[in-house]
């Protein structure tokens, strides 16, 4: 006697149910884990942190933008450094009657001519100690503007908590 399609389907279903050697297909599971690992690797290095020298205490502020890749001017109580290289002392910069700082200006101009790959937008990040005088900060900003570095930003520590306003 010939079995109907329904009877054949029921027999196959019962045969599958009684099969004790069921296997698990691991290919799709491995694909998911591979995608997950790549996602975590890519997103783990998303935040950019500027290296802060030990003798500089940054001010705290509510900042939402990440720092851009710019030249870094580090200012502590003793020296003004450009890209980690000391340029001028703070006392000589403050004692100078000029509105700009000549050694810093010369170093910025030399960097602008020698390497085009540091920054395309001519940006500078000022990493200044929170206790430096405003007069010094103003001189540094005027020097940067005079050397055609007009995209200025300040390095700060991120405040935790919500802002009021």
C-alpha positions as CSV (number, residue, x, y, z in Angstrom):
1,X,0.0,0.0,0.0
2,X,1.3,3.4,-1.0
3,X,1.6,6.1,1.8
4,X,0.1,9.5,1.4
5,X,2.2,12.6,1.7
6,X,0.9,13.3,5.1
7,X,1.7,9.9,6.3
8,X,5.3,10.1,5.0
9,X,5.7,13.5,6.7
10,X,4.5,12.1,10.0
11,X,6.9,9.1,9.7
12,X,9.8,11.5,9.1
13,X,8.8,13.6,12.0
14,X,8.6,10.7,14.4
15,X,12.0,9.4,13.0
16,X,13.6,12.7,13.7
17,X,12.1,12.9,17.2
18,X,13.5,9.4,18.1
19,X,17.0,10.3,16.8
20,X,19.3,10.5,19.9
21,X,22.4,11.7,18.0
22,X,21.2,15.3,17.4
23,X,24.0,17.7,16.6
24,X,24.5,21.4,17.0
25,X,25.6,23.5,14.1
26,X,28.4,25.7,15.4
27,X,29.2,27.6,12.2
28,X,26.6,30.4,12.8
29,X,27.6,30.7,16.5
30,X,31.2,31.2,15.5
31,X,30.2,33.8,13.0
32,X,28.4,35.8,15.7
33,X,31.3,35.6,18.1
34,X,33.7,36.7,15.4
35,X,31.6,39.8,14.6
36,X,31.2,40.5,18.3
37,X,35.0,40.4,18.8
38,X,35.7,42.7,15.9
39,X,33.0,45.2,17.1
40,X,34.5,45.3,20.6
41,X,38.0,45.8,19.2
42,X,37.0,48.7,17.0
43,X,35.0,50.4,19.7
44,X,37.4,49.9,22.5
45,X,39.9,52.4,21.1
46,X,37.2,55.1,20.3
47,X,38.2,57.5,23.1
48,X,41.2,59.6,22.7
49,X,43.2,60.7,25.7
50,X,46.0,63.3,25.6
51,X,49.0,62.4,27.6
52,X,49.2,64.8,30.6
53,X,52.5,65.6,32.1
54,X,52.7,65.0,35.9
55,X,53.5,68.6,36.7
56,X,50.4,70.0,35.0
57,X,47.0,70.0,36.8
58,X,44.3,70.5,34.2
59,X,41.1,72.4,35.1
60,X,37.8,70.6,35.2
61,X,35.1,71.5,32.7
62,X,32.0,70.0,31.1
63,X,33.2,69.1,27.7
64,X,31.3,67.0,25.2
65,X,33.6,67.0,22.2
66,X,36.6,64.7,21.9
67,X,40.0,66.4,21.4
68,X,41.2,66.7,17.8
69,X,44.7,65.7,16.6
70,X,46.5,69.1,17.0
71,X,49.8,70.5,18.1
72,X,50.0,70.4,21.9
73,X,51.4,73.4,23.9
74,X,52.0,72.3,27.5
75,X,52.3,75.1,30.1
76,X,53.3,74.4,33.7
77,X,54.7,76.8,36.3
78,X,58.2,76.7,34.8
79,X,58.2,76.1,31.1
80,X,56.2,76.3,27.9
81,X,56.6,73.2,25.7
82,X,55.6,72.5,22.1
83,X,55.0,68.9,21.3
84,X,56.9,67.9,24.5
85,X,60.0,70.0,23.6
86,X,60.6,73.0,26.0
87,X,60.5,76.3,24.1
88,X,60.7,79.1,26.6
89,X,60.5,79.6,30.4
90,X,57.3,81.1,31.9
91,X,59.2,83.9,33.7
92,X,60.8,85.2,30.5
93,X,57.5,85.0,28.6
94,X,55.8,87.0,31.4
95,X,58.6,89.5,31.7
96,X,58.6,90.2,28.0
97,X,56.8,93.5,27.1
98,X,55.6,92.1,23.8
99,X,52.0,90.8,23.3
100,X,53.4,87.6,21.8
101,X,56.1,85.1,22.8
102,X,58.9,85.1,20.1
103,X,60.4,81.7,20.7
104,X,57.0,80.0,20.6
105,X,56.1,81.9,17.5
106,X,59.3,80.8,15.8
107,X,58.7,77.2,16.8
108,X,55.2,77.2,15.5
109,X,56.2,78.7,12.2
110,X,59.0,76.1,11.8
111,X,56.6,73.3,12.5
112,X,54.1,74.7,10.0
113,X,56.8,74.8,7.3
114,X,58.4,71.4,8.1
115,X,55.5,69.1,8.5
116,X,52.1,69.3,6.9
117,X,50.9,66.0,8.3
118,X,50.4,66.9,12.0
119,X,47.3,68.9,11.4
120,X,45.5,70.1,8.3
121,X,43.3,72.7,10.1
122,X,46.3,74.4,11.9
123,X,44.9,73.6,15.3
124,X,46.6,73.9,18.6
125,X,45.5,72.3,21.9
126,X,46.7,74.3,24.9
127,X,47.3,72.0,27.9
128,X,47.8,74.6,30.7
129,X,48.0,74.2,34.4
130,X,44.9,75.5,36.1
131,X,47.0,78.0,38.2
132,X,48.8,79.8,35.3
133,X,48.0,83.5,35.0
134,X,45.5,84.7,32.4
135,X,48.1,87.2,31.0
136,X,50.3,84.2,30.0
137,X,47.4,82.4,28.5
138,X,46.4,85.4,26.5
139,X,50.0,85.8,25.2
140,X,50.0,82.1,24.2
141,X,46.7,82.6,22.3
142,X,47.9,85.7,20.5
143,X,51.2,84.0,19.6
144,X,49.2,81.1,18.1
145,X,46.9,83.4,16.2
146,X,50.0,85.3,14.9
147,X,51.5,82.1,13.6
148,X,48.2,81.3,11.8
149,X,47.1,78.6,14.2
150,X,43.6,79.9,14.7
151,X,41.8,76.7,15.7
152,X,42.5,76.8,19.5
153,X,41.2,74.3,22.0
154,X,42.0,73.7,25.7
155,X,42.7,70.4,27.4
156,X,40.5,69.9,30.5
157,X,39.5,67.1,32.8
158,X,35.9,65.9,32.2
159,X,33.7,66.7,35.1
160,X,31.4,63.9,36.3
161,X,27.8,64.7,36.9
162,X,25.1,66.7,35.3
163,X,25.3,70.4,34.5
164,X,22.8,72.9,35.8
165,X,21.4,75.5,33.6
